[in-house]
Amino acid sequence: MKEQSPIGVFDSGYGGITVLLELKKVLPQYDYLYLGDNARAPYGTKSFDVVLEHTWEGVQKLFQLGCELVILACNTASAKALRTIQQQRLFEYPNKRVLGVIRPSAEIVGAITRTGEIGVLATEGTVKSCSYEIEIRKFFPEVNVSQMACPLWVPLIENNRHWTDEGKQLIFKDMNTFLKKYPNVDAIVLGCTHYPILLPLLEDIVPKNIVLISQGELVAKSLLDYLCRHQWMESKLSKSGTIQFFTSESAEIFNDNVLNIFHIYINAKKISLPWH
Ligand code: DGL
């Protein structure tokens, strides 16, 4: 009998669930394995080499769990590890594929802006990598890309403190700093998987003429397109509509935080990743 495989979704922690939920909306028929490397998060402040090795270990774990296709639902991992994994590591696994989350946003963002000024908010690692700027310019060479790192946003979300008055003030302050510095920006990519969780708050802060771009839906549509074009991969995917969650941290903490942040009940399993 032909072996069937779930789609792997990898993130440093909880943020990738924003992508997973959109994948599930657009492609509900497939099975998904989500792995959050919570024990080693955040990735946003880690060096290129460390993010690469952590990400590669996470991807290989998902391969061991039966995934043939893995989505790096983490911008920092996509920025720092995807290219090396695709070009230098996957030869060990010739029938498996790893895709990232930066390109789907880069492909459309230039068509949204009217001023030609695009903003990117992301982790320090993603900003320093300039991956968004490089990818966006491939499709829209004439646009300007202004980036800012928001290093407090991920810890605020991971600790479920983004809804406190203090949390809101910090987010408000960062957003206003960005808007003052780049007044012509009219499209802002939320270039970190955690940031769409802040969307209701951010929509209250930014002027109505500015479009906030969350990646989840774009990544899901891009995957749909990929699977239409790669039938050999699509035919290997199992289709029972299930989601299984794995974390490198305590499963109880993971379950509680997913409930707090996303209001969904899950039953995660703990797995260990090699560098513990
Ligand atoms: N998931 C990461 C990203 O999208 C943010 C969290 C982290 O720093 O690990 O960049």
py3Dmol code that shows the C-alpha trace and the ligand (Angstrom):
import py3Dmol

protein = """\
ATOM      1  CA  MET A   1       0.000   0.000   0.000  1.00  0.00           C
ATOM      2  CA  LYS A   2       1.239   3.519  -0.810  1.00  0.00           C
ATOM      3  CA  GLU A   3       2.422   5.379   2.315  1.00  0.00           C
ATOM      4  CA  GLN A   4       0.615   8.613   2.982  1.00  0.00           C
ATOM      5  CA  SER A   5       2.141  11.588   4.678  1.00  0.00           C
ATOM      6  CA  PRO A   6       0.956  14.589   6.719  1.00  0.00           C
ATOM      7  CA  ILE A   7       2.142  18.141   6.007  1.00  0.00           C
ATOM      8  CA  GLY A   8       4.713  19.298   8.570  1.00  0.00           C
ATOM      9  CA  VAL A   9       4.477  22.822   9.936  1.00  0.00           C
ATOM     10  CA  PHE A  10       7.496  24.034  11.881  1.00  0.00           C
ATOM     11  CA  ASP A  11       7.863  27.103  14.071  1.00  0.00           C
ATOM     12  CA  SER A  12      10.063  28.231  16.927  1.00  0.00           C
ATOM     13  CA  GLY A  13       6.974  28.333  19.153  1.00  0.00           C
ATOM     14  CA  TYR A  14       3.308  29.270  18.992  1.00  0.00           C
ATOM     15  CA  GLY A  15       3.288  31.864  16.214  1.00  0.00           C
ATOM     16  CA  GLY A  16       3.234  29.320  13.394  1.00  0.00           C
ATOM     17  CA  ILE A  17      -0.233  28.327  14.543  1.00  0.00           C
ATOM     18  CA  THR A  18      -1.462  31.511  12.802  1.00  0.00           C
ATOM     19  CA  VAL A  19      -0.214  29.953   9.556  1.00  0.00           C
ATOM     20  CA  LEU A  20      -1.466  26.464  10.425  1.00  0.00           C
ATOM     21  CA  LEU A  21      -5.015  27.758  11.014  1.00  0.00           C
ATOM     22  CA  GLU A  22      -5.060  29.428   7.602  1.00  0.00           C
ATOM     23  CA  LEU A  23      -3.683  26.274   5.959  1.00  0.00           C
ATOM     24  CA  LYS A  24      -6.483  24.346   7.598  1.00  0.00           C
ATOM     25  CA  LYS A  25      -9.066  26.827   6.267  1.00  0.00           C
ATOM     26  CA  VAL A  26      -7.831  26.739   2.674  1.00  0.00           C
ATOM     27  CA  LEU A  27      -6.681  23.085   2.599  1.00  0.00           C
ATOM     28  CA  PRO A  28      -8.856  21.342   5.215  1.00  0.00           C
ATOM     29  CA  GLN A  29      -8.597  17.886   3.714  1.00  0.00           C
ATOM     30  CA  TYR A  30      -4.930  17.301   4.554  1.00  0.00           C
ATOM     31  CA  ASP A  31      -3.364  16.025   7.782  1.00  0.00           C
ATOM     32  CA  TYR A  32      -0.954  18.329   9.586  1.00  0.00           C
ATOM     33  CA  LEU A  33       1.824  17.808  12.139  1.00  0.00           C
ATOM     34  CA  TYR A  34       2.760  21.008  13.925  1.00  0.00           C
ATOM     35  CA  LEU A  35       6.085  21.217  15.737  1.00  0.00           C
ATOM     36  CA  GLY A  36       6.904  24.178  17.972  1.00  0.00           C
ATOM     37  CA  ASP A  37      10.476  24.347  19.222  1.00  0.00           C
ATOM     38  CA  ASN A  38       9.343  26.186  22.341  1.00  0.00           C
ATOM     39  CA  ALA A  39      12.265  24.933  24.412  1.00  0.00           C
ATOM     40  CA  ARG A  40      14.698  26.863  22.240  1.00  0.00           C
ATOM     41  CA  ALA A  41      12.535  29.860  21.288  1.00  0.00           C
ATOM     42  CA  PRO A  42      12.873  32.678  20.528  1.00  0.00           C
ATOM     43  CA  TYR A  43      14.792  32.270  17.284  1.00  0.00           C
ATOM     44  CA  GLY A  44      14.564  35.969  16.420  1.00  0.00           C
ATOM     45  CA  THR A  45      17.639  36.964  18.417  1.00  0.00           C
ATOM     46  CA  LYS A  46      19.799  33.920  17.575  1.00  0.00           C
ATOM     47  CA  SER A  47      22.680  33.779  15.112  1.00  0.00           C
ATOM     48  CA  PHE A  48      22.401  32.486  11.565  1.00  0.00           C
ATOM     49  CA  ASP A  49      24.198  29.209  12.407  1.00  0.00           C
ATOM     50  CA  VAL A  50      22.109  28.460  15.475  1.00  0.00           C
ATOM     51  CA  VAL A  51      18.812  29.150  13.681  1.00  0.00           C
ATOM     52  CA  LEU A  52      19.964  26.981  10.784  1.00  0.00           C
ATOM     53  CA  GLU A  53      20.886  24.004  12.980  1.00  0.00           C
ATOM     54  CA  HIS A  54      17.778  24.277  15.194  1.00  0.00           C
ATOM     55  CA  THR A  55      15.549  24.535  12.135  1.00  0.00           C
ATOM     56  CA  TRP A  56      17.241  21.620  10.382  1.00  0.00           C
ATOM     57  CA  GLU A  57      16.797  19.467  13.492  1.00  0.00           C
ATOM     58  CA  GLY A  58      13.119  20.404  13.639  1.00  0.00           C
ATOM     59  CA  VAL A  59      12.656  19.626   9.955  1.00  0.00           C
ATOM     60  CA  GLN A  60      14.394  16.241  10.297  1.00  0.00           C
ATOM     61  CA  LYS A  61      12.184  15.432  13.274  1.00  0.00           C
ATOM     62  CA  LEU A  62       9.127  16.110  11.113  1.00  0.00           C
ATOM     63  CA  PHE A  63      10.639  13.911   8.378  1.00  0.00           C
ATOM     64  CA  GLN A  64      11.074  11.120  10.963  1.00  0.00           C
ATOM     65  CA  LEU A  65       7.442  11.582  11.969  1.00  0.00           C
ATOM     66  CA  GLY A  66       6.456  10.845   8.373  1.00  0.00           C
ATOM     67  CA  CYS A  67       6.241  14.278   6.721  1.00  0.00           C
ATOM     68  CA  GLU A  68       7.356  14.550   3.104  1.00  0.00           C
ATOM     69  CA  LEU A  69       6.581  18.248   2.882  1.00  0.00           C
ATOM     70  CA  VAL A  70       7.462  20.759   5.604  1.00  0.00           C
ATOM     71  CA  ILE A  71       6.428  24.413   5.761  1.00  0.00           C
ATOM     72  CA  LEU A  72       8.746  26.640   7.774  1.00  0.00           C
ATOM     73  CA  ALA A  73       5.992  28.714   9.373  1.00  0.00           C
ATOM     74  CA  CYS A  74       8.592  30.922  10.987  1.00  0.00           C
ATOM     75  CA  ASN A  75       9.977  33.989   9.279  1.00  0.00           C
ATOM     76  CA  THR A  76      13.274  33.870  11.109  1.00  0.00           C
ATOM     77  CA  ALA A  77      13.802  30.238  10.084  1.00  0.00           C
ATOM     78  CA  SER A  78      12.653  31.022   6.536  1.00  0.00           C
ATOM     79  CA  ALA A  79      15.035  33.995   6.418  1.00  0.00           C
ATOM     80  CA  LYS A  80      18.072  32.266   7.883  1.00  0.00           C
ATOM     81  CA  ALA A  81      17.735  28.561   7.186  1.00  0.00           C
ATOM     82  CA  LEU A  82      15.474  27.866   4.208  1.00  0.00           C
ATOM     83  CA  ARG A  83      17.930  28.523   1.395  1.00  0.00           C
ATOM     84  CA  THR A  84      20.733  26.460   2.985  1.00  0.00           C
ATOM     85  CA  ILE A  85      18.342  23.603   3.748  1.00  0.00           C
ATOM     86  CA  GLN A  86      16.982  23.615   0.189  1.00  0.00           C
ATOM     87  CA  GLN A  87      20.361  23.948  -1.487  1.00  0.00           C
ATOM     88  CA  GLN A  88      22.726  22.039   0.799  1.00  0.00           C
ATOM     89  CA  ARG A  89      20.844  19.667   3.078  1.00  0.00           C
ATOM     90  CA  LEU A  90      17.910  18.211   1.189  1.00  0.00           C
ATOM     91  CA  PHE A  91      20.123  16.063  -1.053  1.00  0.00           C
ATOM     92  CA  GLU A  92      19.987  13.542   1.798  1.00  0.00           C
ATOM     93  CA  TYR A  93      16.214  13.456   1.314  1.00  0.00           C
ATOM     94  CA  PRO A  94      15.659  13.765  -2.449  1.00  0.00           C
ATOM     95  CA  ASN A  95      11.898  13.151  -2.305  1.00  0.00           C
ATOM     96  CA  LYS A  96      11.138  15.604   0.460  1.00  0.00           C
ATOM     97  CA  ARG A  97      10.529  19.333   0.205  1.00  0.00           C
ATOM     98  CA  VAL A  98      10.780  22.321   2.558  1.00  0.00           C
ATOM     99  CA  LEU A  99       9.000  25.618   1.810  1.00  0.00           C
ATOM    100  CA  GLY A 100       9.052  28.978   3.607  1.00  0.00           C
ATOM    101  CA  VAL A 101       6.733  31.903   4.336  1.00  0.00           C
ATOM    102  CA  ILE A 102       8.557  34.951   2.982  1.00  0.00           C
ATOM    103  CA  ARG A 103       8.092  34.516  -0.745  1.00  0.00           C
ATOM    104  CA  PRO A 104       4.258  34.331  -0.762  1.00  0.00           C
ATOM    105  CA  SER A 105       4.037  37.822   0.819  1.00  0.00           C
ATOM    106  CA  ALA A 106       6.886  39.191  -1.300  1.00  0.00           C
ATOM    107  CA  GLU A 107       5.076  38.126  -4.464  1.00  0.00           C
ATOM    108  CA  ILE A 108       1.997  40.255  -3.836  1.00  0.00           C
ATOM    109  CA  VAL A 109       2.982  43.186  -1.646  1.00  0.00           C
ATOM    110  CA  GLY A 110       4.198  45.414  -4.501  1.00  0.00           C
ATOM    111  CA  ALA A 111       0.757  45.222  -6.086  1.00  0.00           C
ATOM    112  CA  ILE A 112      -0.895  46.515  -2.898  1.00  0.00           C
ATOM    113  CA  THR A 113       1.116  49.681  -2.314  1.00  0.00           C
ATOM    114  CA  ARG A 114       0.142  52.895  -4.093  1.00  0.00           C
ATOM    115  CA  THR A 115       2.964  55.003  -2.666  1.00  0.00           C
ATOM    116  CA  GLY A 116       5.644  52.437  -3.522  1.00  0.00           C
ATOM    117  CA  GLU A 117       6.713  52.382   0.144  1.00  0.00           C
ATOM    118  CA  ILE A 118       6.366  49.045   1.907  1.00  0.00           C
ATOM    119  CA  GLY A 119       6.926  48.424   5.582  1.00  0.00           C
ATOM    120  CA  VAL A 120       8.103  45.190   7.157  1.00  0.00           C
ATOM    121  CA  LEU A 121       7.816  44.518  10.875  1.00  0.00           C
ATOM    122  CA  ALA A 122       9.695  41.419  11.988  1.00  0.00           C
ATOM    123  CA  THR A 123      12.161  39.951  14.445  1.00  0.00           C
ATOM    124  CA  GLU A 124      15.674  41.278  14.699  1.00  0.00           C
ATOM    125  CA  GLY A 125      16.978  38.200  12.843  1.00  0.00           C
ATOM    126  CA  THR A 126      14.586  38.582   9.926  1.00  0.00           C
ATOM    127  CA  VAL A 127      15.252  42.329   9.655  1.00  0.00           C
ATOM    128  CA  LYS A 128      19.039  41.859   9.719  1.00  0.00           C
ATOM    129  CA  SER A 129      18.853  39.133   7.068  1.00  0.00           C
ATOM    130  CA  CYS A 130      17.132  41.646   4.689  1.00  0.00           C
ATOM    131  CA  SER A 131      15.290  38.624   3.248  1.00  0.00           C
ATOM    132  CA  TYR A 132      12.064  40.545   2.729  1.00  0.00           C
ATOM    133  CA  GLU A 133      13.806  43.374   0.952  1.00  0.00           C
ATOM    134  CA  ILE A 134      15.699  40.935  -1.286  1.00  0.00           C
ATOM    135  CA  GLU A 135      12.602  38.864  -2.111  1.00  0.00           C
ATOM    136  CA  ILE A 136      10.274  41.859  -2.627  1.00  0.00           C
ATOM    137  CA  ARG A 137      12.766  43.542  -4.961  1.00  0.00           C
ATOM    138  CA  LYS A 138      12.917  40.405  -7.125  1.00  0.00           C
ATOM    139  CA  PHE A 139       9.248  40.948  -7.963  1.00  0.00           C
ATOM    140  CA  PHE A 140       8.956  44.733  -7.560  1.00  0.00           C
ATOM    141  CA  PRO A 141      12.370  46.342  -8.120  1.00  0.00           C
ATOM    142  CA  GLU A 142      10.972  49.885  -7.958  1.00  0.00           C
ATOM    143  CA  VAL A 143       9.506  49.771  -4.413  1.00  0.00           C
ATOM    144  CA  ASN A 144      11.161  50.959  -1.208  1.00  0.00           C
ATOM    145  CA  VAL A 145      11.200  48.563   1.736  1.00  0.00           C
ATOM    146  CA  SER A 146      11.466  50.014   5.243  1.00  0.00           C
ATOM    147  CA  GLN A 147      11.963  47.515   8.034  1.00  0.00           C
ATOM    148  CA  MET A 148      11.812  47.659  11.807  1.00  0.00           C
ATOM    149  CA  ALA A 149      12.416  44.972  14.411  1.00  0.00           C
ATOM    150  CA  CYS A 150       9.908  44.734  17.263  1.00  0.00           C
ATOM    151  CA  PRO A 151      11.840  42.566  19.735  1.00  0.00           C
ATOM    152  CA  LEU A 152       9.300  42.899  22.541  1.00  0.00           C
ATOM    153  CA  TRP A 153       6.277  41.655  20.629  1.00  0.00           C
ATOM    154  CA  VAL A 154       7.135  37.937  20.578  1.00  0.00           C
ATOM    155  CA  PRO A 155       7.911  37.705  24.329  1.00  0.00           C
ATOM    156  CA  LEU A 156       4.738  39.683  25.088  1.00  0.00           C
ATOM    157  CA  ILE A 157       2.655  37.211  23.067  1.00  0.00           C
ATOM    158  CA  GLU A 158       4.484  34.095  24.316  1.00  0.00           C
ATOM    159  CA  ASN A 159       3.733  35.238  27.868  1.00  0.00           C
ATOM    160  CA  ASN A 160       0.180  36.202  26.946  1.00  0.00           C
ATOM    161  CA  ARG A 161       0.836  39.769  28.109  1.00  0.00           C
ATOM    162  CA  HIS A 162      -0.017  41.512  24.859  1.00  0.00           C
ATOM    163  CA  TRP A 163      -3.509  42.348  26.112  1.00  0.00           C
ATOM    164  CA  THR A 164      -2.332  43.980  29.339  1.00  0.00           C
ATOM    165  CA  ASP A 165      -2.208  47.798  29.484  1.00  0.00           C
ATOM    166  CA  GLU A 166       1.564  47.663  29.674  1.00  0.00           C
ATOM    167  CA  GLY A 167       1.744  45.302  26.688  1.00  0.00           C
ATOM    168  CA  LYS A 168      -0.583  47.451  24.597  1.00  0.00           C
ATOM    169  CA  GLN A 169       1.438  50.569  25.386  1.00  0.00           C
ATOM    170  CA  LEU A 170       4.686  48.933  24.279  1.00  0.00           C
ATOM    171  CA  ILE A 171       3.120  47.755  21.014  1.00  0.00           C
ATOM    172  CA  PHE A 172       1.541  51.184  20.459  1.00  0.00           C
ATOM    173  CA  LYS A 173       4.894  52.889  21.044  1.00  0.00           C
ATOM    174  CA  ASP A 174       6.721  50.683  18.511  1.00  0.00           C
ATOM    175  CA  MET A 175       4.010  51.122  15.897  1.00  0.00           C
ATOM    176  CA  ASN A 176       4.025  54.891  16.281  1.00  0.00           C
ATOM    177  CA  THR A 177       7.794  55.034  16.041  1.00  0.00           C
ATOM    178  CA  PHE A 178       7.554  53.157  12.755  1.00  0.00           C
ATOM    179  CA  LEU A 179       4.720  55.304  11.364  1.00  0.00           C
ATOM    180  CA  LYS A 180       6.542  58.545  12.255  1.00  0.00           C
ATOM    181  CA  LYS A 181       9.791  57.366  10.727  1.00  0.00           C
ATOM    182  CA  TYR A 182       8.187  56.132   7.489  1.00  0.00           C
ATOM    183  CA  PRO A 183       5.116  58.318   6.886  1.00  0.00           C
ATOM    184  CA  ASN A 184       4.674  57.276   3.227  1.00  0.00           C
ATOM    185  CA  VAL A 185       4.360  53.561   3.904  1.00  0.00           C
ATOM    186  CA  ASP A 186       0.882  52.338   2.927  1.00  0.00           C
ATOM    187  CA  ALA A 187       1.344  48.552   3.195  1.00  0.00           C
ATOM    188  CA  ILE A 188       2.927  46.813   6.164  1.00  0.00           C
ATOM    189  CA  VAL A 189       3.908  43.150   6.102  1.00  0.00           C
ATOM    190  CA  LEU A 190       3.552  41.517   9.502  1.00  0.00           C
ATOM    191  CA  GLY A 191       6.744  39.557   8.880  1.00  0.00           C
ATOM    192  CA  CYS A 192       6.675  37.441  11.993  1.00  0.00           C
ATOM    193  CA  THR A 193       4.268  34.596  12.505  1.00  0.00           C
ATOM    194  CA  HIS A 194       3.262  35.918  15.928  1.00  0.00           C
ATOM    195  CA  TYR A 195       2.231  39.375  14.771  1.00  0.00           C
ATOM    196  CA  PRO A 196      -1.173  38.503  13.227  1.00  0.00           C
ATOM    197  CA  ILE A 197      -2.259  37.663  16.789  1.00  0.00           C
ATOM    198  CA  LEU A 198      -1.977  41.425  17.393  1.00  0.00           C
ATOM    199  CA  LEU A 199      -4.061  42.337  14.347  1.00  0.00           C
ATOM    200  CA  PRO A 200      -7.133  43.675  16.234  1.00  0.00           C
ATOM    201  CA  LEU A 201      -4.860  45.938  18.270  1.00  0.00           C
ATOM    202  CA  LEU A 202      -2.742  47.042  15.292  1.00  0.00           C
ATOM    203  CA  GLU A 203      -5.847  47.821  13.220  1.00  0.00           C
ATOM    204  CA  ASP A 204      -6.876  50.290  15.932  1.00  0.00           C
ATOM    205  CA  ILE A 205      -3.481  51.972  15.843  1.00  0.00           C
ATOM    206  CA  VAL A 206      -2.670  52.362  12.144  1.00  0.00           C
ATOM    207  CA  PRO A 207      -4.480  54.861   9.889  1.00  0.00           C
ATOM    208  CA  LYS A 208      -7.131  53.306   7.665  1.00  0.00           C
ATOM    209  CA  ASN A 209      -5.190  53.955   4.440  1.00  0.00           C
ATOM    210  CA  ILE A 210      -2.475  51.520   5.534  1.00  0.00           C
ATOM    211  CA  VAL A 211      -2.969  47.850   4.649  1.00  0.00           C
ATOM    212  CA  LEU A 212      -1.694  45.352   7.215  1.00  0.00           C
ATOM    213  CA  ILE A 213      -0.614  42.141   5.527  1.00  0.00           C
ATOM    214  CA  SER A 214      -0.819  38.864   7.473  1.00  0.00           C
ATOM    215  CA  GLN A 215       0.936  35.973   5.875  1.00  0.00           C
ATOM    216  CA  GLY A 216      -1.206  32.985   6.820  1.00  0.00           C
ATOM    217  CA  GLU A 217      -3.733  33.269   4.017  1.00  0.00           C
ATOM    218  CA  LEU A 218      -1.040  34.081   1.451  1.00  0.00           C
ATOM    219  CA  VAL A 219       1.022  31.063   2.519  1.00  0.00           C
ATOM    220  CA  ALA A 220      -2.053  28.844   2.307  1.00  0.00           C
ATOM    221  CA  LYS A 221      -2.922  30.047  -1.212  1.00  0.00           C
ATOM    222  CA  SER A 222       0.669  29.614  -2.263  1.00  0.00           C
ATOM    223  CA  LEU A 223       0.670  26.038  -0.942  1.00  0.00           C
ATOM    224  CA  LEU A 224      -2.547  25.310  -2.813  1.00  0.00           C
ATOM    225  CA  ASP A 225      -0.868  26.546  -5.986  1.00  0.00           C
ATOM    226  CA  TYR A 226       2.277  24.510  -5.222  1.00  0.00           C
ATOM    227  CA  LEU A 227       0.266  21.313  -4.749  1.00  0.00           C
ATOM    228  CA  CYS A 228      -1.627  21.888  -8.002  1.00  0.00           C
ATOM    229  CA  ARG A 229       1.700  22.224  -9.801  1.00  0.00           C
ATOM    230  CA  HIS A 230       3.383  19.296  -7.989  1.00  0.00           C
ATOM    231  CA  GLN A 231       0.972  16.403  -8.270  1.00  0.00           C
ATOM    232  CA  TRP A 232       3.707  13.893  -7.352  1.00  0.00           C
ATOM    233  CA  MET A 233       3.848  15.513  -3.917  1.00  0.00           C
ATOM    234  CA  GLU A 234       0.103  16.080  -3.600  1.00  0.00           C
ATOM    235  CA  SER A 235      -0.586  12.406  -4.240  1.00  0.00           C
ATOM    236  CA  LYS A 236       1.648  11.441  -1.297  1.00  0.00           C
ATOM    237  CA  LEU A 237      -0.290  13.548   1.224  1.00  0.00           C
ATOM    238  CA  SER A 238      -2.758  11.916   3.571  1.00  0.00           C
ATOM    239  CA  LYS A 239      -6.230  13.406   3.666  1.00  0.00           C
ATOM    240  CA  SER A 240      -8.080  12.724   6.907  1.00  0.00           C
ATOM    241  CA  GLY A 241      -8.266  16.365   8.051  1.00  0.00           C
ATOM    242  CA  THR A 242      -6.369  15.856  11.335  1.00  0.00           C
ATOM    243  CA  ILE A 243      -3.901  18.069  13.208  1.00  0.00           C
ATOM    244  CA  GLN A 244      -1.333  16.755  15.699  1.00  0.00           C
ATOM    245  CA  PHE A 245       0.749  19.097  17.826  1.00  0.00           C
ATOM    246  CA  PHE A 246       4.298  18.509  19.083  1.00  0.00           C
ATOM    247  CA  THR A 247       6.454  20.741  21.229  1.00  0.00           C
ATOM    248  CA  SER A 248      10.011  20.528  22.514  1.00  0.00           C
ATOM    249  CA  GLU A 249       8.821  22.086  25.821  1.00  0.00           C
ATOM    250  CA  SER A 250       6.269  20.830  28.328  1.00  0.00           C
ATOM    251  CA  ALA A 251       3.082  19.651  26.592  1.00  0.00           C
ATOM    252  CA  GLU A 252       0.939  21.038  29.440  1.00  0.00           C
ATOM    253  CA  ILE A 253       2.401  24.517  29.111  1.00  0.00           C
ATOM    254  CA  PHE A 254       1.980  24.339  25.344  1.00  0.00           C
ATOM    255  CA  ASN A 255      -1.674  23.258  25.637  1.00  0.00           C
ATOM    256  CA  ASP A 256      -2.412  26.024  28.149  1.00  0.00           C
ATOM    257  CA  ASN A 257      -0.764  28.722  26.087  1.00  0.00           C
ATOM    258  CA  VAL A 258      -2.474  27.624  22.875  1.00  0.00           C
ATOM    259  CA  LEU A 259      -5.777  27.833  24.740  1.00  0.00           C
ATOM    260  CA  ASN A 260      -4.921  31.302  26.079  1.00  0.00           C
ATOM    261  CA  ILE A 261      -3.623  32.698  22.813  1.00  0.00           C
ATOM    262  CA  PHE A 262      -5.796  30.968  20.201  1.00  0.00           C
ATOM    263  CA  HIS A 263      -8.769  29.808  22.293  1.00  0.00           C
ATOM    264  CA  ILE A 264      -8.473  26.227  21.038  1.00  0.00           C
ATOM    265  CA  TYR A 265      -8.134  23.016  23.019  1.00  0.00           C
ATOM    266  CA  ILE A 266      -5.316  20.768  21.887  1.00  0.00           C
ATOM    267  CA  ASN A 267      -3.478  17.764  23.221  1.00  0.00           C
ATOM    268  CA  ALA A 268       0.171  18.227  22.323  1.00  0.00           C
ATOM    269  CA  LYS A 269       2.952  15.678  22.751  1.00  0.00           C
ATOM    270  CA  LYS A 270       6.423  16.545  23.962  1.00  0.00           C
ATOM    271  CA  ILE A 271       9.313  15.447  21.789  1.00  0.00           C
ATOM    272  CA  SER A 272      12.972  16.117  22.311  1.00  0.00           C
ATOM    273  CA  LEU A 273      15.188  17.802  19.809  1.00  0.00           C
ATOM    274  CA  PRO A 274      18.874  16.824  19.830  1.00  0.00           C
ATOM    275  CA  TRP A 275      20.550  19.888  21.308  1.00  0.00           C
ATOM    276  CA  HIS A 276      18.935  19.742  24.745  1.00  0.00           C
TER     277      HIS A 276
END
"""
ligand_1 = """\
10
DGL
N 8.266 32.570 14.685
C 9.256 33.609 14.634
C 9.171 34.386 13.335
O 8.202 34.297 12.616
C 9.155 34.565 15.780
C 9.430 33.987 17.116
C 10.887 33.815 17.459
O 11.637 34.802 17.556
O 11.245 32.671 17.654
O 10.083 35.101 13.016
"""
view = py3Dmol.view(width=600, height=400)
view.addModel(protein, "pdb")
view.setStyle({"model": 0}, {"cartoon": {"style": "trace"}})
view.addModel(ligand_1, "xyz")
view.setStyle({"model": 1}, {"stick": {}})
view.zoomTo()
view.show()
